[in-house]
Amino acid sequence: MAGPSAHERVKKLESRGFIRGYRAAVDPAAVGLSVLAFTWVTQAPGTIAGDLTPDFAGIPEIEECHHIAGEADYILKIRARDMEHLGDVVRQVQTTQHVFSTETDVVFSTGFEGRALPIERVTGDAVETGRRGGA
């Protein structure tokens, strides 16, 4: 595909909201954040309607925050320098107003993350699957 055609296609995808932005894929270990953990957060009884996302956004070590269904209310993806630093970050989460309990799982290894989504090909106003061979 020629450069101008590719640029035109990308601009259309951006304008239609398929592409939300761009970012560099930084190696966490290379910037000193070699510990990865997931913390499950349960809100205090009676405070479920309150959104804790802005509070968690104020903690820079929290890479992702997801409001979830199930026993917990949120799951946080945390990057830390070491276990002591992780403990400090988890204590910040625990002392956030309306946090009732937390449970943290430390990652031993990561098989993959940041996979490309299995997107469908958009042509004009039609959407085509990227699959071939009838499967």
C-alpha positions in Angstrom: 0.0 0.0 0.0 1.3 3.4 -0.9 2.2 5.9 1.8 -0.6 8.4 1.1 -3.2 5.6 0.9 -2.0 4.2 4.2 -2.1 7.6 5.8 -5.6 8.2 4.5 -6.8 4.8 5.9 -5.2 5.6 9.3 -6.9 9.0 9.4 -10.3 7.4 8.7 -9.7 4.8 11.5 -8.8 7.6 13.9 -11.8 9.7 13.0 -14.1 6.8 13.4 -12.7 6.0 16.9 -11.0 2.7 16.0 -7.6 4.1 16.8 -7.6 5.9 20.2 -4.0 6.9 20.3 -0.4 5.9 20.2 2.2 5.0 22.8 5.7 3.7 23.2 6.0 0.1 24.5 8.5 0.6 27.4 10.2 -2.4 29.0 9.2 -2.0 32.7 12.4 -3.8 33.9 14.5 -1.4 31.9 13.1 1.6 33.8 13.5 -0.2 37.2 9.9 -1.6 37.6 10.7 -5.3 37.6 7.8 -6.4 39.9 4.4 -7.0 38.4 1.4 -7.6 40.6 -2.4 -7.6 40.4 -4.4 -6.3 43.4 -8.0 -7.1 43.9 -9.9 -4.4 45.7 -13.2 -4.6 47.5 -15.0 -1.5 48.5 -16.4 -0.9 51.9 -20.1 -2.0 52.4 -22.5 0.8 51.4 -19.9 2.6 49.2 -20.3 0.6 46.0 -21.8 3.6 44.1 -18.6 5.6 44.7 -16.1 5.4 41.8 -12.6 4.9 43.1 -11.0 5.2 39.7 -9.9 8.8 40.2 -8.2 7.9 43.5 -6.3 5.0 41.9 -5.3 7.2 39.0 -3.4 9.3 41.5 -1.0 6.4 42.2 1.5 6.4 39.4 2.6 2.7 39.9 -0.9 1.6 38.9 -0.7 0.8 35.2 -4.3 -0.3 34.8 -7.5 -0.1 36.8 -10.6 -2.2 35.9 -14.0 -2.0 37.6 -15.1 -5.7 37.6 -17.9 -8.1 38.5 -17.4 -10.8 41.1 -16.2 -10.8 44.7 -13.9 -7.8 44.2 -14.9 -4.5 42.8 -11.6 -3.5 41.1 -8.5 -5.2 39.8 -5.3 -3.1 39.6 -2.2 -3.9 37.6 0.7 -2.5 39.6 4.4 -2.1 38.6 7.0 -1.7 41.4 10.8 -1.6 41.8 10.9 -4.4 44.4 8.8 -6.1 47.0 9.2 -3.3 49.5 8.1 -0.8 46.9 5.1 -3.0 46.1 4.2 -3.1 49.8 4.2 0.7 49.8 2.0 0.9 46.8 -0.5 -1.6 48.2 -0.6 0.3 51.5 -1.5 3.4 49.4 -4.4 1.5 47.9 -5.5 0.1 51.2 -5.6 3.6 52.8 -7.7 4.9 49.9 -11.1 6.1 51.3 -13.8 3.4 50.9 -11.4 0.5 50.3 -12.4 -2.4 52.6 -10.0 -5.1 51.6 -7.3 -6.0 49.1 -5.7 -9.2 47.9 -2.5 -9.1 45.9 -1.1 -11.7 43.5 2.6 -11.3 42.4 3.5 -12.4 38.9 6.4 -14.9 38.5 6.5 -14.7 34.8 4.5 -13.2 31.9 3.7 -15.4 28.9 2.5 -12.5 26.8 0.8 -9.2 27.2 -0.2 -6.3 25.0 -1.3 -8.7 22.2 -2.8 -7.2 19.1 -6.5 -7.4 19.1 -8.3 -9.8 16.7 -9.8 -6.9 14.9 -12.0 -7.0 11.8 -11.0 -5.2 8.7 -13.0 -2.0 8.0 -13.6 -1.2 4.4 -15.8 1.9 3.7 -18.9 1.3 5.8 -18.6 -2.5 5.8 -16.8 -4.6 8.3 -15.0 -7.8 7.1 -13.4 -10.4 9.3 -9.6 -10.8 8.9 -10.0 -14.6 8.8 -9.4 -16.7 5.7 -10.3 -20.2 4.7 -13.8 -20.3 6.2 -12.7 -20.9 9.8 
